Amino acid sequence: MPVTPTPSSDSPSSLFTGFGKSFQEKVLQGIIVDRAWAIQFIEVFNVDECLDQAYLKLVANKYINHYKVYKEFPSMDLLVTILRDSFDSDRDIVLREQCFNFMKKVVGNENLGDLPWVKEKAFNFCRQQLLKKALGECVDVILTEKYETVVDIMKGAISAGVSSNPGHDYNNDLDARYSETYRNCIRTNISQLDDKKVLNGGLGAGEIGIVVSPSGVGKSHVLVHIGAEALLQGKNVFHYTMELNERYVGIRFDSHLTGIPSLECHEAKETIRDFFAANKDHLGHLIIKEYPTKSITANTIRAHIEKMTYKGIRPNMIIVDYAGIMRSTARYELPRFELQAVVQELRALAQELGLPVWTALQSNKEGAKSEIIDTTNMAESYGQAAEADFILGLQRLSTQKSTGYGNIFIGKNRMGIDGIQFKIHLDTATSTMRVLTEDEIRESQGAEEESVREDVFSSFKESLKKHKDKFSKLG
């Protein structure tokens, strides 16, 4: 059993000197990657007293001070920008290199398996130090005979780190309300959806987006599109599939990222390999996990994420294909209650982990014939709509499938306007969706009319042939 180092009580540098530089780096890494824990920890953590490395003090102060002003921790990109603005061009070369080398470790999620022990040790130690300091203050106060002040001092020390975020102080938190980073959005890279009036930059942390469509229309392709575009933004994506083989899902991602049709990917492995080699520095990490239908709950996903976190990979986005074939953690006799509970639990997971979750649901029978899919077309449970932050209805009628044309309808939107319809083209060969231009809309309408005429003509020819055969038998 390893011996736990104990900081020297008379250390001239910091409270964590005896634990070593690596421990101090891990504490700061924990503050940056686990924001929920950081909110509690910074109540008992004093940067200047606990850290002795100048670069760690600088990163910690910039990160924590931003939270104190905006009531929201900065994103990794913003933190790098804040640090870059802190340096003089010539004088701080060594300090700058130390800061950015440390940030590379954090971005690379190095040795995340160490964090649970480090966070527990650091939190308990800082809390003990805070109580010791409070007791010392109490002794001084007692000598002045201001006994009632002792209770206030000890209450403050005991409560520090126990409660989490106290909430949004409306009168004093104006900057927090309009913080650019509070939602931590991930774009779909479909400009009409990412527009300020719609998703306002993309789906944000703690939010759940649902793609609703009839069977066979292409909701799985849309989820791959969203996940692949997140990878291109350098985000880590965990894709859970209960319909398709995980390797086949991987081929769909290959197809979207390289533009090579999925049926041709087997002959283009070297081209795909070259793409990853050329983009490895800015491409996010994708984990695809396959489970049998109706075999998992939100807790299964949570356990898998914890396991992968210990291996050094944390998700920035979760995709579940799809929620309608998951189980809830509680058992319900009626499917509508089960489905609503599943969506509730996925949204709770999104809030707990502070990331967006995209999933899909199948529409009801009426939706298969409707030109647009809205919240009334959600199969089994209308209550699912109440839990969602964003609902995207996807429809491609039988007359449209051969052309790839269809439409999307924003059925619900907590971030902006809803009730908007867009004509789209869904390329199932590369799992790519885009909104049509005005010229393409006119072209698509002509293609649909031609498709209808061909269907009518084909039906007429078939009917004529049957009648001809009937008359020939009579003759």
N, C-alpha and C positions, 0 to 999 in steps of 0.2 A: 504494500500500500504506500503510495507516494507521500512524502512528508510535505505538509503545507507550509510554505514560507511565511514568516511572521514579520511584518514591518517593524522596524526599530522605532521605539517610542520617542527617541531623541534624534530622529533623522532630520538633518538640516534641509533636505530637499523637499520631500513630499510624503504624504501618508502612504502612497503606493510604491515608494522607492524599494522597499524590501521585497516586493513582489516581482520587480524587474520590468524592463522596458516592454517585453512581449506581453505581459499581463496588462500594462497600461494601454497598449495598442488594442488589445482585445476588448477592454472596457469601452473604449471609444467606438470600436467597430460595432459592439452590441448596441450602443446608443443610436448609431446611424441606421442599422438594418432592422432594429426592432423598435418602432416608434411608440407602440403602446407601452412597452416596458420603460422606454426613455422618459415618457411623461411622468412616471412615478419616480424614477431614479434621480432625475435632476433636482427633485425636491430635497434630497439628502446629499447631493454631490456638489462639491465645490471644486471648480476646475483648478484654481491656483494652489489649493491645499493638497489636492490628490495627485496631480500630474507634475512631473519635473522636466519633461522634454518640451522644448520651445515649440516644435512643430505640432505636437499633440495639443498643447495649450491653445495654439492659434486655431486649429481646426475645430476643437471643442467649443471655444468661445464664439466663433462665427456661427456655428451650427445652433448652439443653444440660445444665443442672443437673437437670432432670427426668429426662433420660436417664441421668445418672450415678447417680441414686438408684434408678430403676425398671428400668434397662436397656432402656427403650423410650421412643421419642420420643412426646410428646403429640400427640393428634389436633388438627386445626385448631380445632375447637370448644373443646376443653379448653385449648389455648394461649390463646385469647381470654379464657376464664374466669380462667385464672391471671393474665393481664395485668390484667384488670379488678380483681381482688382486690389488686393491687399499688399502686393509686393512692389517695391521699387525695382526698376529694370536692372540695375547693376548691384545694388547693395545686398539684396536678399537671395542670391543665387543658391546658396547651400540650403537655406530654410525652404525655399521654393521647391527644390528637388526632393527634400525630405517629405514635404506635404504631399506632393503629387505621387511619390512612390508609395506613401501610405494609402492614398486614395485608390491607387491601382489594386492594392490588396483588398480593399473594401469592395470595389466594383467587381473584382474577380471572385468574390465570396469565398476567400481562402479560409479553410479550417473552421467552418461554421459549427462543426460538431463540438468545438471547445467552448462555445459561448454559454450554454446552459450553466456549466459549473462556474465560469468566470462571472456571469451576471449575478448568480446567487451569492458568490463570495464577496463581490464588490458591494452589492446592495446591503448585505448584513454588516459588513465592516464599516461602511459609511454611516449606517444608521447608529451603530454602536458609538462611533466617534461623535456624532451629533448629540447623542444622549450624554456622553461624558462631558462635552462642552457645556451642555445645558446644566448639568449638575454643578460644574464649576461656577457658572454664573449664579446659580441658586445660593451657593455658599457665600458669594460676595454680597448678594441681595439680603440674605439673612442677617449679615453683620450690620446692615443699614436699617434693619428692623422693618423693611417693607415686605412683610410676609405674604401679603395677597398677590404680589408680583410673581412669587415662586410658582404658584399654580399655573399662571399664564405661560411662563417659560417652559414648564414641563409638558403642558398640553400641546404647545407648538412643536416641541421636539418629538413627542410621541405620535402626533398625527402626521408628521412629515413622511411622505412616501407611502402612506396607507391609502389615501384617496387618490383617484386618478383625476383626469381633467375635470375641473369644477363646472364646466359648461361655458356657454358663450355669454359673456357680459356685454349686453347690447349697447350700453352707454359708453363703454371703454374700448370695445373691440372692433372699431370701424375698419381698421386696416385688415383685420382677420377676415371680415366679411368679403372683402374684395381682393384677397390674396390670389395671385396668379397661379399658385401651386397647390391650392387646397384640395382640388379634385384629382390632381395627378393623372390627367387624361391620357388615354392611348388612342390614337387616331385609327379610323377604319381606312383612311386614304381614299375614301369616296367623298369628294369635296362637298357634295350636296348634303351628305349626312353629317360631316364634321363642321358644317357651317355654324357660325355663331348663333344663329336663330334656331338651330335644331339641336345638335349634340354639344355645341359650344366647345369644339376641340376633340370630341371623342367620348367614349364611356369612361367614367371616372372611378376612383377608388371607392369600394363599398357599394357599387351599383351593379345591377343585374340587367342585362339586355336579352330579350327573347326574340328569336326568329320563328314565326308561325307560318306554316304552309301545309297544304295537303300532301299526302304521300307521293313520292316520286317527283316532286317539283324542283328540289335541289337545295334544301336547307343545309345539308351537310357540306355542300360546295361553298355556300356563303360563310359558314363557320371557318372553313379552311382559308378562304380569302381573308377574313378578319385576322386569323392567327398568323398567316404568312406576312401580312402587312405589319403586324406588331414585331415580328422577327426582324424585318427590315429597319425598324426603328431602334434595334438593339435590345428589345425586351425579351425576357425569358417567358416562354409560353408552355403551360402544361395542358395537353389535349387529352381528354378522357373519352374513349369511344366504347360504345356498347352495341354498335350496329356493324361496323366495318373492322376488318383485320387491321391491327396497328401498323403493319408494314405497308398495306395498301393506302392507309391514311398518309403515311410518310411519302409515298409516291405522289399523292395529290399535292403535298407541299412542295416536292421537287418540281412538279409540273408548273405550279403557280409561280414559284420563284425564278425559274429558268425560262418559262414560256414554251417549254417542250410539251406537247400533248401527252397525257398520262400513258396512253397505249404505246407511245414511242420511247418512253423513258428507259426501258430495258436495253435498248440499242444505243442509248446516249449516256451511259454511266460515266464515261470519261469527261464528257462535257459538264455533267452535273458535279463531278469531283473538282473540276477546274473552277466552277462557280464558287464552291465552298472555300477553296484555297484562296481565291481572289477576294472574298468578302468575309473572311474569318474574323477580322479585327472589329467589324461593326455589326455583324449578324448576331442576333440573340440566340439563346439556347432553347431547343424544342425537345420536350419529353412527351412521348405518346404512350399512353397506358390503356390497354384493352381489358375490359371486364365483361363477363357474361351479362345478358339482359336480366334486369330485375334482381341483380345480385349485390348492388352497392347502395350505400347511403352517403350523405354528406360527410359522415364520420370516416368512411372509407377513404374519401378524397383527402380529408384532413390528415389522416394517419400517413398516407403516401407522401404528402407534402412535407410533413415533419421528417420522414425518413430521408427524402431527397435533400432537405435542408442540412441535415447532418453530414451529407456527402458533398455539401458545398454548392448546391443549386437551389435557388429560391425563385418562385414564379413571380412575374409581374402581371400576368393575365392567366385566367383559367377558362378553358373551353370545355363544355360538357355536351357530348353528342349522344343522347339528348336526355333532358330531365324527365320526359314522359315515360322512360323505361328505367327509371331509378326507383328505389324504395325510400320511404320516410323512416326516420328512426323510431317512430311510433306506428303501430298497426291500426289501420282503419278498414272498416268493412266496405265503405262506399269509395269508389275510385276518385270521385271529385275531391273528397277530403284528403286522400292520399297525395294527389297531385299538388294541391295547394300547399300541403305541408312540405313537400319536396322543394318547391320554389322558395318557400319561407326559409328553409334550412340553407339553401344555396346562397340566398341573399345575406343571411347571418354570417355565413362563411366568408363572403366577400367583405363584409364590414369588419369581421375579426382580423382578417389578413391584410386589410387595407388595399385591395386590388379589385379590378373589374372582373366580372364573370359573364361570359356569353354562353347561352344555351339555346335549344330549339324545342318546339312543341308542335305536335300535329294538329291540324285543324279538324273540325267536324265534317260530316258528310255534306252539309250545306256549303261549306267553304270550298269543296272540290268544284262546285259549279259557279261560284261567285267570281266576278271579275276582280274584286279586291278582297283581301283578307283583313278583317279587323278584329277587335277584342271579342265580338259576339260569335266569332267562328272558332274560338278556342275549345278544343274537344274536352268533354267531361266536366271541366270546372272553370266557370267564369271568374272564380275567386283567384285564379292564378294571375289574372290581369291586375288585381289589386296589389300584388306583391312586387310586380315588375316596375323598373324605372323607365325602361324603354321597350316598346313592342314594335317589331318590324314585320308586317304581313308580306309574304312573298307568294306570288301567283304566276303560273304559266299554264294557260289553258291548253287543251290537247291540240288546238289549231296553231299554237305558238311554239310548241316544244321543238319542232324540226328546225325552226328559225333561230331559236335561242332567245327570242324576245319574250318579255313579260312585264310585270310591274311590281313595284313595292309600295306599301302604304304604311305610313307612320300612325299606328293605332293608339299609341300612348307615349307620352314624353314628359318626364318630370324636369328635364333640362331646358326645354324650349317649346316651340309650337308643334302641334300634331295635326292629324287630318290631312296630311300632304301626300299626294301620289306622284311617283316618278316612273316613267317608262325606262326599262332596263334591258341590258343584254347580259345573259348568264352563259358564259362559255364553260360548259361542263367538262370539256377536254382539258382545260387548264385551271378549273376552279376559280374563275375570275369573273367578278361582277362589276359593271359600270353603268352609269346613267347615260341615256341616249341624248344626243344633241337634237335640235329641232329638225335638221335635215334627216337624221337617222329615224326620228319618229315618223316622219312622212313616208320614209322608205319602208319602215316596219309595218305601217298600216297597209301599204300596197302589198307587201309580202303576205300579210294575214288575209287580205281580201283574195289574193291569188290562191292561197292555200284553201280557203273556203270554197272557191270556185272549183278547184281541182277535186275536193271531196265531194261536192255536189255532182260534178260530171262523172266521177268514178262511180258514185252510187247509182246515177242514172244508167250508166253503161252496164253495171251489174244487173239492175232491174230489167233492162232491155234484153240482156242475154237470157235471163230466166224465162221471160215471156216467149222469146224466140224458141227456146228449148221446149217449152210447154206446147207451142203451136206445132212444132215439128213432130211431136209425139202424136198429136191429134190427126195430122195429115197422114 
